[in-house]
């Protein structure tokens, strides 16, 4: 390692005037083992610079090259990894962390010790030594330049350097001098002692010459001292002159200080004047209200458009003056206080005048609209409030000003508007609904049946009378509609269609009139009272709080404008109070329609669902959406009650014991309901409600058809089931109701099964003895007797067979079939027209039985020559002639 150190000093550091103090052989941690050397160096020239140099052997030759150098002052941390155990790894923290692994722990410790000594001597910034043994960090004696004479400073420094490193290489000049000296002495190499004695003698000679030279220069020193004394005298004279000059300048300095202070005071005065002027201009510009504005606020005409515009501009200017951001101290000025008080008085005066004028406008609107009610009393239309809204919207900006300046008066105007308008709308809406009820029930005379009566040209409704009416059953719905409309020349079905169509149009017109009225009023309230109405979320609030304005007043009784979410609630509360009669009137109208005809609930469900869907698309939390949604719940409840009533009527149906059953009333009513519902619910939003109702009704129909069939005495059970399920299947096939596909298949299966059952049961009677005979034959075969041996049985021999066959000649068969046709005709009803279908099925079944009998004869009585008295062709002819004759 010493040879490498000398080579590095000679080849790399000596040319750069640097001294190598310590060296360590390292490689980077965690990578391939590429060795290099870390060197600690100092410069030979002052100021001394301490560096750490990375040296690496060149790839091209056997020499070293300088790769990278760091200043020791940039080193922040030295981490030895472990202060107790021997570990060759250590980290140096420069601008980034360098991780090294030394070839031995001893080299690492020597290198870290050298770094610590260099840090102690040359650097002001202390390096942090982490995980380093305390034995390596030995304090050097701290010697300063002030503690020793200047002559000793260099020797101390040299002593310290020797502590760092005892070896000091000779420079080129020293080597040359030594070589010359050794060349002058022949025994310099062969006899070192003689060479040393010679050097000692020459040194003594030099010391003697130095002493003589010092003694010879004493005279020169005395001359130099005299010169110094003369120089000191000259310096004293110069100091006296400088003192006199200083006294003269002192007076000048005092005068200049006075001038400077005077200039400063003048500048300060100018600055203050400029600031004062700026403050005055600010107050005048921002707190001065024009005389024209003051006059408009005090005397402006609030009835004309020009006057309203002038008052609006004046109010905005007043608000700007009152809201100006005063600078610190302005509020303590008497003039500012007086101006602010004047502004407050103007605001109070104008606010009172504006509130009084708008209250008068509200009252006048109520009187003007009342005069127009008479012309609308006979028409199903609501009065138009657009002119009134248009006139009031001219005051919208003034209302916004009032809201921000005097919220108490703004709140009072809001309540007064709700009071006046709620009474006005209540009169209009009640009269509007009375007209709708009259139009629904026909004439005034007929409307008395439903609790309506006229008085002094004005219509009033009797809700108590409506509630006394009972729900009409579908069995007498047609006769009730006939007497209601007094149209004797039309059928009951036509009366139902006409009545329901009229009701549907009237109900749609009622909703179409209410919807724009509510939307227009809500839009006006938002614009006039400056309330946010969009993107609102539905709130939870009791009706009592909405109607009495309790929440409205409790939240804002301090005169502070509400936040945006509260403004949305305010719109909802105002609409509820203004239109508080809409929901009860709609419920009364719905109750009337339901009592006129329970099927009207289908029309109302579709219309109401569509209007609710439309309103929710506009604003799901609006008054209109909420109110129509509440009414829709009532309509849905009536619809469910209509379905329940139909199911209950099915269960209560009683059939006559003396007449045939035919198509049951509730089966026909289901057909009527389904046809009506499909026409009403086409493309409707609430199709799911109808599908649920279909499922309930069809189950009730199925169950009660079977119940009635089991109770029937006059008509066979199979006929009742066959006819009614055929009717149900035909109805479902014609209407193509997707949710009832399974029920349609079930109805078809029941119809087919009971048709087959009825045919088989009926055909057992025309050839009764023949049927019994062959049933006995089949029983013997089933017991294990071979078919060809049946003829040997006494009860079933050939003679018995011929005797039974002779009892049924062709004439008797035709007679039996004719009686069967008459009996089937008595069982079946004309409405369903199934006679020919049943007769054709019986013909097929009879032929099937005939073929079966012939097969048994051929197998059990082979070669006997026994045959039936009639043929298949005879059967076809008999059936055809019987059908034609009837």
PESUL-V180401 format. One record per backbone hydrogen bond with DSSP energy under -0.5 kcal/mol. NH is the residue of the N-H (numbers start at 1). CO is the residue of the C=O. If there is no record, write none. Layout:
nh->NH co->CO
nh->NH co->CO
This chain:
nh->5 co->1
nh->6 co->2
nh->7 co->3
nh->8 co->4
nh->9 co->5
nh->10 co->6
nh->11 co->7
nh->12 co->8
nh->13 co->8
nh->14 co->9
nh->16 co->13
nh->17 co->14
nh->18 co->13
nh->19 co->42
nh->21 co->19
nh->21 co->40
nh->22 co->40
nh->24 co->38
nh->26 co->24
nh->26 co->36
nh->27 co->101
nh->29 co->99
nh->31 co->28
nh->34 co->32
nh->35 co->33
nh->36 co->26
nh->37 co->55
nh->38 co->24
nh->39 co->37
nh->39 co->53
nh->40 co->22
nh->41 co->39
nh->41 co->51
nh->42 co->19
nh->43 co->49
nh->44 co->17
nh->51 co->41
nh->52 co->70
nh->53 co->39
nh->54 co->68
nh->55 co->37
nh->55 co->53
nh->56 co->65
nh->58 co->63
nh->63 co->61
nh->65 co->56
nh->67 co->54
nh->68 co->54
nh->70 co->52
nh->72 co->50
nh->74 co->71
nh->75 co->72
nh->76 co->93
nh->77 co->93
nh->78 co->128
nh->79 co->91
nh->80 co->78
nh->80 co->130
nh->82 co->80
nh->90 co->100
nh->91 co->79
nh->92 co->98
nh->93 co->77
nh->94 co->92
nh->94 co->96
nh->98 co->92
nh->99 co->97
nh->100 co->90
nh->101 co->27
nh->102 co->88
nh->103 co->25
nh->108 co->104
nh->109 co->105
nh->110 co->106
nh->111 co->107
nh->112 co->108
nh->113 co->109
nh->114 co->110
nh->115 co->111
nh->116 co->112
nh->117 co->113
nh->118 co->114
nh->119 co->115
nh->120 co->116
nh->121 co->117
nh->122 co->118
nh->123 co->118
nh->123 co->119
nh->128 co->76
nh->129 co->127
nh->130 co->78
nh->130 co->128
nh->136 co->133
nh->137 co->133
nh->138 co->136
nh->143 co->141
nh->152 co->149
nh->153 co->149
nh->154 co->150
nh->156 co->152
nh->157 co->153
nh->158 co->154
nh->159 co->155
nh->160 co->156
nh->161 co->157
nh->162 co->158
nh->163 co->159
nh->164 co->160
nh->165 co->161
nh->175 co->171
nh->176 co->172
nh->177 co->173
nh->178 co->174
nh->179 co->175
nh->180 co->176
nh->181 co->177
nh->182 co->178
nh->183 co->179
nh->184 co->180
nh->185 co->181
nh->185 co->182
nh->186 co->184
nh->188 co->185
nh->189 co->186
nh->190 co->186
nh->191 co->187
nh->195 co->191
nh->196 co->192
nh->197 co->193
nh->198 co->194
nh->199 co->195
nh->200 co->196
nh->201 co->197
nh->202 co->198
nh->203 co->199
nh->204 co->200
nh->205 co->201
nh->206 co->202
nh->207 co->203
nh->208 co->204
nh->209 co->205
nh->210 co->206
nh->211 co->207
nh->212 co->208
nh->213 co->209
nh->214 co->210
nh->215 co->211
nh->216 co->212
nh->217 co->213
nh->218 co->215
nh->221 co->217
nh->222 co->218
nh->223 co->219
nh->224 co->220
nh->225 co->221
nh->226 co->222
nh->227 co->223
nh->228 co->224
nh->229 co->225
nh->230 co->226
nh->231 co->227
nh->232 co->228
nh->233 co->229
nh->234 co->230
nh->235 co->231
nh->236 co->232
nh->237 co->233
nh->238 co->234
nh->239 co->235
nh->240 co->236
nh->241 co->237
nh->242 co->238
nh->243 co->239
nh->244 co->240
nh->245 co->241
nh->246 co->242
nh->247 co->243
nh->248 co->244
nh->249 co->245
nh->250 co->246
nh->251 co->247
nh->252 co->248
nh->253 co->249
nh->254 co->250
nh->255 co->251
nh->256 co->252
nh->257 co->253
nh->258 co->254
nh->259 co->255
nh->260 co->256
nh->261 co->257
nh->262 co->258
nh->263 co->259
nh->264 co->260
nh->265 co->261
nh->266 co->262
nh->267 co->263
nh->268 co->264
nh->269 co->265
nh->270 co->266
nh->271 co->267
nh->272 co->268
nh->273 co->269
nh->274 co->270
nh->275 co->271
nh->276 co->272
nh->277 co->273
nh->278 co->274
nh->279 co->275
nh->280 co->276
nh->281 co->277
nh->282 co->278
nh->283 co->279
nh->284 co->280
nh->285 co->281
nh->286 co->282
nh->287 co->283
nh->289 co->287
nh->294 co->290
nh->295 co->291
nh->296 co->292
nh->297 co->293
nh->298 co->294
nh->299 co->295
nh->300 co->296
nh->302 co->300
nh->308 co->304
nh->309 co->305
nh->310 co->306
nh->311 co->307
nh->312 co->308
nh->313 co->309
nh->314 co->310
nh->315 co->311
nh->316 co->312
nh->317 co->313
nh->318 co->314
nh->319 co->315
nh->320 co->316
nh->321 co->317
nh->322 co->318
nh->323 co->319
nh->324 co->321
nh->326 co->324
nh->330 co->327
nh->332 co->329
nh->333 co->330
nh->337 co->333
nh->338 co->334
nh->339 co->335
nh->340 co->336
nh->341 co->337
nh->342 co->338
nh->343 co->339
nh->344 co->340
nh->345 co->341
nh->346 co->342
nh->347 co->343
nh->348 co->344
nh->349 co->345
nh->350 co->346
nh->351 co->347
nh->352 co->348
nh->353 co->349
nh->354 co->350
nh->355 co->351
nh->356 co->352
nh->357 co->353
nh->358 co->354
nh->359 co->355
nh->360 co->356
nh->361 co->357
nh->362 co->358
nh->363 co->359
nh->364 co->360
nh->365 co->361
nh->366 co->362
nh->367 co->363
nh->368 co->364
nh->369 co->365
nh->370 co->366
nh->371 co->367
nh->372 co->368
nh->372 co->369
nh->373 co->370
nh->376 co->372
nh->376 co->373
nh->377 co->373
nh->377 co->374
nh->379 co->376
nh->381 co->379
nh->385 co->383
nh->389 co->385
nh->390 co->386
nh->391 co->387
nh->392 co->388
nh->393 co->389
nh->394 co->391
nh->395 co->392
nh->396 co->393
nh->399 co->395
nh->400 co->396
nh->401 co->397
nh->402 co->398
nh->403 co->399
nh->404 co->400
nh->405 co->401
nh->406 co->402
nh->407 co->559
nh->410 co->406
nh->411 co->407
nh->412 co->408
nh->413 co->409
nh->414 co->410
nh->415 co->411
nh->416 co->412
nh->417 co->413
nh->418 co->414
nh->419 co->415
nh->420 co->416
nh->421 co->417
nh->422 co->418
nh->423 co->419
nh->424 co->420
nh->425 co->421
nh->426 co->422
nh->427 co->423
nh->428 co->424
nh->429 co->425
nh->430 co->426
nh->431 co->427
nh->432 co->428
nh->433 co->429
nh->434 co->430
nh->435 co->431
nh->436 co->432
nh->437 co->433
nh->438 co->434
nh->439 co->435
nh->440 co->436
nh->441 co->437
nh->442 co->438
nh->443 co->441
nh->447 co->443
nh->448 co->444
nh->448 co->445
nh->449 co->446
nh->450 co->447
nh->451 co->448
nh->452 co->447
nh->453 co->460
nh->455 co->458
nh->458 co->455
nh->460 co->453
nh->462 co->451
nh->463 co->461
nh->466 co->462
nh->467 co->463
nh->468 co->464
nh->469 co->465
nh->469 co->466
nh->476 co->473
nh->477 co->474
nh->480 co->476
nh->481 co->477
nh->482 co->478
nh->483 co->479
nh->484 co->480
nh->485 co->481
nh->486 co->482
nh->487 co->482
nh->490 co->487
nh->495 co->491
nh->496 co->492
nh->497 co->493
nh->498 co->494
nh->499 co->495
nh->500 co->496
nh->501 co->497
nh->502 co->498
nh->503 co->499
nh->504 co->500
nh->505 co->501
nh->506 co->502
nh->507 co->503
nh->508 co->504
nh->509 co->505
nh->510 co->506
nh->511 co->507
nh->512 co->508
nh->513 co->509
nh->514 co->510
nh->515 co->511
nh->516 co->512
nh->517 co->513
nh->518 co->514
nh->519 co->515
nh->520 co->516
nh->521 co->517
nh->522 co->518
nh->523 co->519
nh->524 co->520
nh->525 co->521
nh->526 co->522
nh->527 co->523
nh->528 co->524
nh->529 co->525
nh->531 co->526
nh->541 co->539
nh->546 co->542
nh->547 co->543
nh->548 co->544
nh->549 co->545
nh->550 co->545
nh->553 co->549
nh->554 co->550
nh->555 co->551
nh->556 co->552
nh->557 co->554
nh->559 co->556
nh->567 co->563
nh->568 co->564
nh->569 co->565
nh->570 co->566
nh->571 co->567
nh->572 co->568
nh->573 co->569
nh->574 co->570
nh->575 co->571
nh->576 co->572
nh->577 co->573
nh->578 co->574
nh->579 co->575
nh->580 co->577
nh->582 co->579
nh->583 co->579
nh->584 co->580
nh->585 co->581
nh->586 co->582
nh->587 co->583
nh->588 co->584
nh->589 co->585
nh->590 co->586
nh->591 co->587
nh->592 co->588
nh->593 co->589
nh->594 co->590
nh->595 co->591
nh->596 co->592
nh->597 co->593
nh->600 co->597
nh->601 co->598
nh->602 co->599
nh->603 co->599
nh->604 co->600
nh->605 co->601
nh->606 co->602
nh->607 co->603
nh->608 co->604
nh->609 co->605
nh->610 co->606
nh->611 co->607
nh->612 co->608
nh->613 co->609
nh->614 co->610
nh->615 co->611
nh->616 co->612
nh->617 co->613
nh->618 co->614
nh->619 co->615
nh->622 co->619
nh->626 co->622
nh->627 co->623
nh->628 co->624
nh->629 co->625
nh->630 co->626
nh->631 co->627
nh->632 co->628
nh->633 co->629
nh->634 co->630
nh->635 co->631
nh->636 co->632
nh->637 co->633
nh->638 co->634
nh->639 co->635
nh->640 co->636
nh->641 co->637
nh->642 co->638
nh->643 co->639
nh->644 co->640
nh->645 co->641
nh->646 co->642
nh->647 co->643
nh->648 co->644
nh->649 co->645
nh->650 co->646
nh->651 co->647
nh->652 co->648
nh->653 co->649
nh->653 co->650
nh->667 co->664
nh->668 co->664
nh->669 co->665
nh->670 co->666
nh->671 co->667
nh->672 co->668
nh->673 co->669
nh->674 co->670
nh->675 co->671
nh->676 co->672
nh->677 co->673
nh->678 co->674
nh->679 co->675
nh->680 co->676
nh->681 co->677
nh->684 co->681
nh->687 co->684
nh->689 co->686
nh->690 co->686
nh->691 co->687
nh->692 co->688
nh->693 co->689
nh->694 co->690
nh->695 co->691
nh->696 co->692
nh->697 co->693
nh->698 co->694
nh->699 co->695
nh->700 co->696
nh->701 co->697
nh->702 co->698
nh->703 co->699
nh->704 co->700
nh->705 co->701
nh->706 co->702
nh->707 co->703
nh->708 co->704
nh->709 co->705
nh->710 co->706
nh->711 co->707
nh->712 co->708
nh->720 co->716
nh->721 co->717
nh->722 co->718
nh->723 co->719
nh->724 co->720
nh->725 co->721
nh->726 co->722
nh->727 co->723
nh->728 co->724
nh->729 co->725
nh->730 co->726
nh->731 co->727
nh->732 co->728
nh->733 co->729
nh->734 co->730
nh->735 co->731
nh->736 co->732
nh->737 co->732
nh->738 co->736
nh->740 co->737
nh->741 co->738
nh->744 co->740
nh->745 co->741
nh->746 co->742
nh->747 co->743
nh->748 co->744
nh->749 co->745
nh->750 co->746
nh->751 co->747
nh->752 co->748
nh->753 co->749
nh->754 co->750
nh->755 co->751
nh->756 co->752
nh->757 co->753
nh->758 co->754
nh->759 co->755
nh->760 co->756
nh->761 co->757
nh->762 co->758
nh->763 co->759
nh->764 co->760
nh->764 co->761
nh->765 co->762
nh->767 co->763
nh->768 co->765
nh->771 co->767
nh->772 co->768
nh->773 co->769
nh->774 co->770
nh->775 co->771
nh->776 co->772
nh->777 co->773
nh->778 co->774
nh->779 co->775
nh->780 co->776
nh->781 co->777
nh->782 co->778
nh->783 co->779
nh->784 co->781
nh->785 co->780
nh->789 co->786
nh->790 co->787
nh->791 co->860
nh->792 co->789
nh->793 co->790
nh->796 co->793
nh->797 co->794
nh->801 co->797
nh->802 co->798
nh->803 co->799
nh->804 co->800
nh->805 co->801
nh->806 co->802
nh->807 co->803
nh->807 co->804
nh->808 co->805
nh->813 co->809
nh->814 co->810
nh->815 co->811
nh->816 co->812
nh->817 co->813
nh->818 co->814
nh->819 co->815
nh->820 co->816
nh->821 co->817
nh->822 co->818
nh->823 co->819
nh->824 co->820
nh->825 co->821
nh->826 co->822
nh->827 co->823
nh->828 co->824
nh->833 co->829
nh->834 co->829
nh->838 co->834
nh->839 co->835
nh->840 co->836
nh->841 co->837
nh->842 co->838
nh->843 co->839
nh->844 co->840
nh->845 co->841
nh->846 co->842
nh->847 co->843
nh->848 co->844
nh->849 co->845
nh->850 co->846
nh->851 co->847
nh->852 co->848
nh->853 co->849
nh->854 co->850
nh->855 co->851
nh->856 co->852
nh->857 co->853
nh->858 co->854
nh->859 co->855
nh->860 co->856
nh->861 co->857
nh->864 co->861
nh->875 co->871
nh->876 co->872
nh->877 co->873
nh->878 co->874
nh->879 co->875
nh->880 co->876
nh->881 co->877
nh->882 co->878
nh->883 co->879
nh->884 co->880
nh->885 co->881
nh->886 co->882
